[in-house]
Each structure stands twice: as C-alpha cells, then as structure tokens.
Amino acid sequence: MKSKERFLAALNLDQLDRVPLFDFLESQNLFKNLIGYRPSQYKAKEAVEAAFKLGHDAVMIPFGGAVPYQDKRDADIYANEYVDEWGTRWKKTGYSWPVDAPIAYPIKTRDDLKKMKIPDPTMPKRLNDIKTAIELTRNKIAIIGGILGPFSEVYYLMGLQALSIAVYDDPNLIIDLHKLTSEFFIEAAKRMIDIGIDAIVIFEDLAFHSGPFLSPAHFRKFTLPYLAELVREIRKRGVPVIFHSDGNLNLILEDLVDIGINALNPLEKKAHMDLSKIKEKYGKRICLIGGISNEVLSKGTVEDVVRETLRAIKIAAPGSGYIPASDSGDLLDTMPIENIWAMINTVKKYGNYSYLGHTK
C-alpha cells in the first residue's frame, strides 16, 4: 500500500496493511535533526523534506502559511510584535513556534466590527505553499490543507474575556463573527481542494482540560451551525476532514461526530479524553489520531515511550481507523529526539495489521 493511499484509507476506516505514520511538526529541534537547520518559519519545503525523512504518510500545509498575514505599517515600531490582516496583535515569544502568541484583539463591540476590513481569501499567494507541497511530494504522501475553524478566529478577534461578555450582552455579535469567519474558511477550503489537496484539518481548539470554553448550549447556538456548514462544504467535494481540538471535548463530542468529521485529533489523555472509551463508542464512525501521552514523550525514557506507543496501538488500531500521534497534537521541542524516533520505530515494528493483535 502506498503512503498516500494508506493515510486516506485510515481516514475512511478502510482496510490497511499497517498503521499510518503522521504527526504535526512543530519542533525546530526535530527539523534541525532531520534537515540540518532550524527553520524560522514553517514552510512547505522543510515540512515535506522532514515528513519524507520521518517516513510519514502525510504532511500538513497551512492555508496562507502558519504565521498570520501581517499588516506592515507598524513593523518597525514593534520589533517583536505585529498586527495581522484581521487586526489581531501577535507577539513573538520564542515558545510557541510556528504560531506566535495573540496579545491584543480588535473586536470588543459591534462598532469595532463595522470598522473592520474583512480579509480576502482569494489572494493567489495564499496557495503558494500548497502548490510547492504538491510539486515536492509528487503524489507519494497525502497533503493536508490546514485552516482555522470559525470559533478559533472569533477567539483571535475578541479574546476569551470579551467573547464571554458578548455571549450575554450582544450574542448576535458572536453569531455575525462566526458567519464571516466561516465564509472565509469555506472559501479557503474550496481553493485548496481545487488545486489538489487530499484532506483538510480544521484547527479549532474548543476546550480547557476541564471542559469546553463555551457551555454545550452556547456551543450549539454560536459555533456548531457554522462548523457544521464548513465540514459539509468540504465533505461534499469528496475531501475528508480532520478535526483538531485540544482539551476535554466529552460534553460536545457527539455533536462533533454527528456533523460528519472523518477524524479527531489529538485525544489529550490528561484532559480525560480516554482513548479506549472513545474507540469503543466512536471507532466505527471516525478515525482517531493521537492518544500517545505528550508527558511520556517529553519526560519519559525510550522504554516508557515504547510502552506508551504499544498501549495506544493495542487499544485503537484493531479494525482500522487509528493513526498514532502525540496527544499534544504535535511534535514539540520538549520531546527528546530519541523519544520521537522511539514512537515512530515502535509504530513501524508493531503496526503491521498481519500481527497487530499480538502486541505485548
């Protein structure tokens, strides 16, 4: 089975030869180990080269790049800060590569929305990295186009405090923001599909470790209709959807599965996302991506990582529909290189479906 075929088969719960290999690459240390240097930005050239060297079956390329498009007007004034095209101010902290930290938000009231200039998703240069990835992968591995979900962009426009107040003071403002952000990312998805990506991941963090940011009722009122529309527009074009959210999603997990996502990532263990229970309840409806403890990958020994990887494979791989990966949602600088390779090599050794039932 070829890499691209294997990855897409897993998303569709089809029969496999072995468990696929994939993870989001957010470790500059890992890039240096693989390609010889630490890239300043997450770009297709480095990401594709790293994916091939890891033996991954897919690579993620974000729409328009990992760093938000910038407003250059104040770049010389704030050396480590910048304003993106939506009006959000970001700070380069050195701790959150490749995406920086949001520190100020443009929307507090409806008057702010009236003044906001809506970005244009049809700018041709937004597809440059996707085109580069298509050229470099040569159809050997799957290309996952990355977009934000509507709630995530609303969060970046308002910040959690103003958003929480508006839930009660001006709920229609939140609905209007969800509508315009959803429209932007629907167009982004269409454009990536048109040039040939194989899957789309929606980055839509919705929860703390304790539970969702919004109550289930508010989530269903404000976010779910627009998230469902985004998934529907992607799926009707024949492209599978991976949904990414850290945190404890248990109170809204049924909603997410019902809107038609193909896969869920990253199944954060310390946020009570129990891999065994989720596999039992939803394993015949969605593919699971993740579930291998970030804490073990970051702080454990190689032997600990082998045991943790085997645990996850034994739970979630039988019957197809599982892609082992870190439950932080990405490979990070906190993870020793030898631990990352221990996870990968364990998947390669024990992820063959001819003897998957015999892992110890």
URPE-V703480 format. One record per backbone hydrogen bond with DSSP energy under -1.0 kcal/mol. CO is the residue of the C=O (numbers start at 0). NH is the residue of the N-H. E is the energy in kcal/mol with one decimal. If there is no record, write none. Layout:
# URPE-V703480
CO;NH;E  CO;NH;E
This chain:
# URPE-V703480
1;5;-2.8  2;6;-2.5  3;7;-2.2  4;8;-2.1  5;9;-2.0  6;10;-1.8  7;11;-1.5  8;13;-3.0  9;12;-1.5  16;352;-2.3  20;56;-3.5  23;330;-3.1  26;30;-2.0  27;31;-2.4  28;32;-2.1  29;33;-2.0  30;34;-3.6  31;35;-1.6  42;46;-2.4  43;47;-3.0  44;48;-1.9  45;49;-2.5  46;50;-2.4  47;51;-2.3  48;52;-2.0  49;53;-2.0  50;55;-2.4  56;141;-2.3  58;143;-2.9  60;145;-2.0  61;64;-1.4  68;84;-1.9  71;74;-1.5  73;77;-2.0  77;80;-1.1  79;91;-3.1  81;89;-3.2  82;70;-4.3  83;86;-1.3  87;83;-2.8  88;102;-2.9  88;103;-1.3  89;81;-1.9  90;100;-2.4  100;90;-2.6  103;88;-2.4  108;112;-1.3  109;113;-2.0  110;114;-1.2  119;122;-1.1  122;125;-1.8  123;126;-1.9  124;127;-1.4  125;63;-2.0  126;130;-2.6  127;131;-2.1  128;132;-2.4  129;133;-2.4  130;134;-2.0  131;135;-2.4  132;136;-2.8  133;137;-1.1  136;139;-2.1  139;3;-1.6  141;58;-2.1  142;197;-2.3  142;198;-1.4  143;60;-3.0  144;200;-2.5  145;62;-3.1  146;202;-3.1  148;152;-1.6  149;153;-2.0  150;154;-2.9  151;155;-2.1  152;156;-1.5  153;157;-1.9  154;158;-3.2  156;106;-2.8  158;162;-2.1  159;163;-2.3  160;164;-1.9  161;165;-2.4  162;166;-1.4  164;167;-1.3  164;168;-2.6  165;169;-1.7  169;172;-1.4  170;174;-1.9  171;175;-2.7  172;176;-2.2  173;177;-2.3  174;178;-2.2  175;179;-2.1  176;180;-2.3  177;181;-2.4  178;182;-2.1  179;183;-1.7  180;184;-2.1  181;185;-2.3  182;186;-1.9  183;187;-2.0  184;188;-2.5  185;189;-2.4  186;190;-2.2  187;191;-2.0  188;192;-2.6  189;193;-2.3  190;194;-1.1  191;196;-1.8  192;195;-1.0  198;144;-2.8  199;241;-3.1  200;146;-2.3  201;243;-2.6  202;148;-2.0  205;212;-3.1  207;247;-3.0  210;207;-3.1  214;218;-3.0  215;219;-2.4  216;220;-1.5  217;221;-3.1  218;222;-1.5  218;223;-2.8  222;226;-2.4  223;227;-3.0  224;228;-1.7  225;229;-2.0  226;230;-2.4  227;231;-2.6  228;232;-2.4  229;233;-1.6  230;234;-3.0  231;235;-2.2  233;236;-1.4  233;238;-1.3  234;237;-2.1  239;199;-2.2  240;261;-2.2  240;262;-1.7  241;201;-2.9  242;264;-2.5  243;203;-2.7  248;251;-2.0  251;255;-1.8  252;256;-2.4  253;257;-2.3  254;258;-1.2  255;260;-1.0  256;259;-1.5  261;286;-3.2  262;242;-3.0  263;288;-2.8  264;244;-2.4  265;290;-2.3  267;272;-1.9  268;271;-1.6  271;273;-1.3  273;277;-2.6  274;278;-2.4  275;279;-2.3  276;280;-2.2  277;281;-3.1  278;282;-1.9  281;284;-2.4  281;285;-2.4  286;263;-2.2  287;322;-2.7  291;326;-3.1  292;296;-2.3  293;297;-2.3  294;298;-2.8  295;299;-2.1  300;304;-2.2  301;305;-2.3  302;306;-2.2  303;307;-2.6  304;308;-2.7  305;309;-2.4  306;310;-2.3  307;311;-2.0  308;312;-2.5  309;313;-2.7  310;314;-1.8  311;315;-2.8  312;316;-2.3  316;319;-1.9  320;287;-2.4  322;289;-1.8  324;291;-2.2  325;328;-1.2  330;25;-1.7  331;334;-1.6  335;339;-1.8  336;340;-2.4  337;341;-1.7  338;342;-2.1  339;343;-2.2  340;344;-3.1  341;345;-1.8  342;346;-2.1  343;347;-2.3  344;348;-2.1  345;349;-2.8  346;350;-1.8  350;18;-2.8  351;354;-1.5  354;357;-2.1  355;358;-1.3
